[in-house]
Amino acid sequence: MSKLSLARPYAKALFLAAQEKKILGPIREGFSRFILRLEEEPDARRLLAHPQVTLEDKKRIILSLAGDAHPYLKNFLSIMVDNGRETLFKTVYESFLRLVDEKEGWVEAVITTAKPLSKEEEQKIISLFQEKTGKTIRAKTRTDEALLGGVVVRIGDTLYDGSIRTQLVKLKERFLEKRA
């Protein structure tokens, strides 16, 4: 089973409980700080992943890293340790953030072009897809010279491919169909 498929139920449970208790903000902030501290402490990550470290020691580590996070988050992280899911903290966090973003009307888009975009071009693409999706877009841009030109936008599982490379492939396929 993939890390993501294992992490999603935890993220959803945390999201639904935090939403019900109206503590989504504090949970998101505390989880963010916890993940940041975890990333800054490679020794802590190694200890959490080590099978010979006791559950009690692992819980001490996460509670130390969680600092002054909301008690509900600390309890949630402890439950993850009890269930042997301490290597999934970051994946659960990322899934949790996607759920929060979705609730708040945000969506992440990855915009790929052959050459870097100007801020004006980037904003035009963002505006177009905000209109198309009805969501507020948080964009990441990438370049890929293999596209030749045009733009490819990925929003969630949906791919909008307006690249010249894809248009040329489609043109070639139509040409070959007509010759056959």
SVG drawing of the C-alpha trace seen along z (x, -y; Angstrom):
<svg xmlns="http://www.w3.org/2000/svg" viewBox="-19 -42 40 45">
<polyline fill="none" stroke="black" stroke-width="0.4" points="0.0,0.0 1.3,-3.5 2.2,-6.1 -0.5,-8.3 -3.3,-5.7 -2.2,-5.0 -2.1,-8.7 -5.4,-9.8 -7.7,-8.2 -5.6,-9.9 -5.7,-13.2 -9.4,-13.0 -10.1,-12.0 -8.0,-14.9 -9.6,-17.3 -13.2,-16.2 -12.6,-16.3 -10.8,-19.7 -13.6,-21.1 -16.3,-19.8 -14.5,-21.2 -13.8,-24.4 -10.1,-24.2 -8.9,-23.9 -6.6,-26.9 -4.8,-25.9 -4.4,-22.3 -3.0,-23.5 -0.6,-25.9 0.6,-23.4 0.9,-20.6 3.0,-23.0 5.3,-23.8 5.6,-20.2 6.6,-19.2 9.1,-22.0 10.7,-20.9 10.7,-17.3 12.4,-18.3 15.1,-20.2 15.8,-17.2 17.2,-14.3 18.1,-12.5 14.5,-12.6 13.3,-11.3 15.8,-8.4 14.7,-7.5 11.0,-7.6 11.7,-5.3 13.8,-2.9 12.0,0.3 13.9,0.8 12.9,-2.6 10.0,-2.1 6.6,-3.7 7.0,-5.7 10.3,-7.2 8.8,-7.9 5.9,-9.7 8.3,-11.8 10.0,-12.8 6.9,-13.8 5.5,-15.7 8.8,-17.5 8.7,-18.4 5.0,-19.4 5.8,-22.0 2.8,-24.1 0.6,-22.6 -3.1,-22.1 -3.7,-19.0 -5.9,-17.5 -3.0,-17.5 -0.7,-16.0 -3.2,-13.2 -3.6,-12.6 0.2,-12.3 0.4,-9.9 -2.3,-7.7 -0.3,-7.6 2.7,-6.4 0.5,-3.8 -0.5,-2.5 3.0,-2.4 2.5,-5.3 5.2,-7.7 6.9,-7.6 3.7,-9.1 3.6,-12.4 4.6,-14.5 2.3,-12.7 -0.6,-13.0 0.2,-16.7 0.2,-17.3 -3.1,-15.4 -4.6,-17.4 -3.5,-20.7 -5.2,-19.7 -8.4,-19.1 -8.2,-22.4 -7.4,-24.2 -10.4,-22.5 -12.7,-23.6 -11.4,-27.2 -11.7,-27.2 -8.0,-26.9 -6.5,-24.6 -2.9,-24.1 -1.9,-24.4 1.4,-23.4 2.0,-25.5 4.6,-24.1 6.0,-26.1 8.9,-25.8 10.4,-29.1 9.9,-31.1 6.7,-33.2 6.6,-36.9 4.5,-37.8 1.9,-39.2 1.7,-35.9 1.5,-33.9 -1.3,-36.0 -3.3,-35.7 -3.1,-31.9 -4.0,-31.9 -7.0,-34.2 -8.2,-31.9 -8.1,-28.8 -9.6,-30.5 -12.6,-31.4 -12.6,-27.8 -12.5,-26.1 -14.3,-28.6 -11.5,-28.2 -8.6,-30.4 -5.4,-29.1 -2.1,-28.8 0.4,-28.3 3.8,-26.7 5.6,-27.3 8.1,-25.0 9.9,-25.0 10.4,-22.1 12.0,-22.9 10.7,-19.6 7.2,-21.3 8.5,-23.5 5.9,-26.1 2.4,-26.5 1.4,-25.6 0.5,-22.6 -1.5,-23.1 -2.1,-20.3 -4.8,-21.0 -5.3,-18.0 -5.8,-15.0 -6.8,-17.1 -4.3,-17.9 -4.9,-20.8 -2.3,-20.3 -2.0,-23.2 1.7,-22.4 2.9,-22.6 4.5,-19.1 1.1,-17.6 -0.5,-19.5 2.2,-18.2 1.6,-14.6 -2.2,-15.0 -1.6,-16.5 0.7,-13.6 -1.9,-11.0 -4.6,-12.7 -2.3,-12.8 -1.5,-9.1 -5.2,-8.2 -6.0,-9.9 -3.2,-8.1 -4.4,-4.7"/>
</svg>
